[in-house]
Amino acid sequence: MKRIHVLKTTARPSDFSELFTALRELGLRGGWLDYEEHGDAPSGLEAAAAAGALRAVGVGRHRVLTVKPIAGAAVLRDLLREHFAGCRVVIVRGTIEAPVIEPAKAGWAIREEGGAERPWTSRGLAEALRKPRLPGSSGDSR
């Protein structure tokens, strides 16, 4: 499995549509992870999970929602392996240690902890994500 770049943000998922489009145009995949605690899933799925089902899956018109009961806190590395195989990047909204990506005037700004900010266009970033490490980064890929 190729390493997955992990970038954190405080922005909204819709802010990343241009980046996700640039990734798709290059045949690459990107993912989004809300790594924050949320309320219960829809009642039927929540009931199935509470009853002991390994997974409860709901299918909507354009979406699939999966509920998996867990015993403790979610582990980022496990989530990446289980849900984001094949992705070159996962944008995470939540408290993790990773370079920060935010929308900028001409595309994106990526900043490492204590480091300088680096600007990217959507296409340039998508192309750079093909590599195991982003140029100029310490490479917090998982």
C-alpha positions as CSV (number, residue, x, y, z in Angstrom):
1,M,0.0,0.0,0.0
2,K,1.4,3.4,-0.9
3,R,1.8,5.9,1.9
4,I,-1.0,8.3,2.5
5,H,-0.3,12.0,2.9
6,V,-2.1,13.4,5.9
7,L,-2.9,17.1,6.1
8,K,-5.0,18.8,8.8
9,T,-7.4,21.7,8.3
10,T,-10.0,23.9,10.0
11,A,-11.6,24.6,6.6
12,R,-14.9,23.1,5.3
13,P,-15.0,20.1,3.0
14,S,-16.5,22.1,0.2
15,D,-13.4,24.4,0.2
16,F,-11.4,21.4,-1.2
17,S,-13.5,20.6,-4.3
18,E,-10.9,22.1,-6.6
19,L,-8.1,20.0,-5.1
20,F,-10.2,16.8,-5.2
21,T,-11.0,17.6,-8.9
22,A,-7.2,18.1,-9.7
23,L,-6.5,14.8,-8.0
24,R,-9.2,12.9,-10.0
25,E,-7.9,14.5,-13.3
26,L,-4.5,12.8,-12.5
27,G,-6.2,9.5,-11.6
28,L,-5.5,10.0,-7.9
29,R,-7.8,9.7,-4.9
30,G,-8.3,12.0,-2.0
31,G,-10.3,11.5,1.2
32,W,-11.8,13.6,4.0
33,L,-11.9,12.6,7.7
34,D,-13.7,14.3,10.4
35,Y,-11.6,13.2,13.4
36,E,-13.9,14.7,15.9
37,E,-16.6,13.2,18.1
38,H,-20.0,13.3,16.4
39,G,-23.5,12.4,17.6
40,D,-25.2,9.1,16.9
41,A,-25.7,7.7,13.5
42,P,-29.2,7.3,12.0
43,S,-31.3,5.3,14.5
44,G,-31.5,2.0,12.5
45,L,-27.7,1.9,12.0
46,E,-27.0,2.9,15.6
47,A,-29.4,0.1,16.8
48,A,-27.7,-2.5,14.7
49,A,-24.2,-1.5,15.9
50,A,-25.4,-1.4,19.5
51,A,-26.9,-4.9,19.0
52,G,-23.5,-6.3,18.2
53,A,-23.4,-6.1,14.4
54,L,-19.8,-5.9,13.1
55,R,-20.9,-3.2,10.7
56,A,-24.2,-1.5,9.9
57,V,-24.5,0.0,6.4
58,G,-27.1,2.4,5.0
59,V,-27.4,3.1,1.3
60,G,-28.8,6.4,0.1
61,R,-29.3,7.8,-3.3
62,H,-25.7,9.0,-3.7
63,R,-24.0,7.9,-0.4
64,V,-23.1,4.8,1.7
65,L,-22.9,5.3,5.4
66,T,-21.1,2.7,7.5
67,V,-21.3,2.4,11.3
68,K,-18.7,0.3,13.1
69,P,-18.8,0.0,16.8
70,I,-15.4,0.6,18.5
71,A,-14.4,-0.2,22.1
72,G,-12.1,2.8,22.7
73,A,-10.9,5.9,21.0
74,A,-10.4,5.8,17.3
75,V,-6.8,5.3,16.1
76,L,-5.8,7.5,13.1
77,R,-3.4,4.9,11.6
78,D,-6.2,2.2,11.7
79,L,-8.7,4.6,10.1
80,L,-6.4,5.4,7.3
81,R,-5.6,1.7,6.6
82,E,-9.2,0.6,6.8
83,H,-11.1,3.4,5.1
84,F,-8.7,5.2,2.8
85,A,-6.7,2.6,1.0
86,G,-5.8,3.9,-2.4
87,C,-5.9,7.6,-1.4
88,R,-2.8,9.7,-1.9
89,V,-4.0,12.3,0.6
90,V,-6.5,12.5,3.4
91,I,-7.6,15.9,4.7
92,V,-8.4,15.7,8.4
93,R,-10.5,18.1,10.4
94,G,-9.6,17.5,14.0
95,T,-6.8,17.4,16.5
96,I,-3.9,15.5,15.1
97,E,-0.2,16.2,14.5
98,A,0.2,16.9,10.8
99,P,1.1,19.7,8.4
100,V,-1.8,22.2,8.0
101,I,-3.5,22.9,4.7
102,E,-5.7,25.9,4.3
103,P,-7.2,27.6,1.2
104,A,-5.1,30.5,0.0
105,K,-5.4,33.3,-2.6
106,A,-4.0,31.3,-5.5
107,G,-4.7,27.7,-4.2
108,W,-3.3,26.3,-1.0
109,A,-1.0,27.1,1.8
110,I,0.7,24.2,3.6
111,R,2.5,24.9,6.9
112,E,4.5,22.5,9.0
113,E,4.5,22.9,12.8
114,G,7.0,25.7,13.5
115,G,7.9,25.9,9.8
116,A,7.4,28.3,6.9
117,E,4.2,28.4,4.8
118,R,4.5,27.0,1.3
119,P,2.0,28.0,-1.5
120,W,0.6,25.5,-4.0
121,T,-1.8,25.5,-6.9
122,S,-4.3,22.7,-7.0
123,R,-2.6,21.0,-9.9
124,G,0.9,21.5,-8.5
125,L,-0.1,20.0,-5.2
126,A,-1.9,17.1,-6.8
127,E,1.2,16.3,-8.8
128,A,3.4,16.6,-5.7
129,L,1.2,14.2,-3.8
130,R,2.2,11.4,-6.2
131,K,5.6,11.3,-4.3
132,P,6.1,9.8,-0.9
133,R,7.1,13.2,0.5
134,L,6.0,16.7,-0.4
135,P,8.9,18.8,-1.5
136,G,10.1,21.0,1.4
137,S,8.3,19.0,4.1
138,S,9.3,16.6,6.8
139,G,6.9,14.1,5.1
140,D,4.3,13.4,7.7
141,S,2.8,10.7,5.5
142,R,1.3,7.5,7.1
